[in-house]
Amino acid sequence: MKIIGITGKSGSGKSTLTELLAKKMKCNSINIDKIGHKATSDPKISKKLCDIFGNQILGKAGTVDRKRLGDIVFSSKEKMDILTNITWDYMQIILDEILEKETGEVMILEWALLPISKYWEKCNLKIFMQSDDRERKNKVMERDHISEEYFLKRDEGCIDYTPYDFDFIFENDYMPETMEKIGKILNGKIEKEK
């Protein structure tokens, strides 16, 4: 099975490209961030997080409120590392199970932190999405209903990307035809290598 890795900062177009490619290639994809969201809902993990960060991270329903948790962890690399250490084992178990069961020829993995995970080395094709920071900020603020301050805090917690780590680097201008063109380039490359 070939694995395509798509990474980039929040709002850069990772999900849009992943959906487009998965549809074109009729293959499955995994948004690893969504597995991370599930991790914080797990009662054992939720309890550990409350023990460390306090009950102020809980929302009205008594479950972890990711924005409240984000307010705490995005302000400190040390706190972000604590969150990662608590959730990462859970995420790997789920991800490994999905990959083991996958029977398709191609799988797409999408995640901002993919290059610092063990899954990066498993990727046969590594793609980086980037876009204008101001436009990206506006898109994310509107999409996630967050303030500029929260966006900047969250963006600060992102990793640094090294251009030579990628097979392709694409600039997303948020025009549908650009994404379609990127999809065609990648689909053509993958079809050639089958």
Secondary structure, 3 states (H helix, E strand, C coil): CEEEEEECCCCCCHHHHHHHHHHHHCCEEEEHHHHHHHHHHCHHHHHHHHHHHCHHHECCCCCECHHHHHHHHCCCHHHHHHHHHHHHHHHHHHHHHHHHHCCCCEEEEECCCHHHCCCHHHCCEEEEEEECHHHHHHHHHHHHCCCHHHHHHHHHCCCCCCHHHCCEEEEECCCHHHHHHHHHHHHHHHHHHC
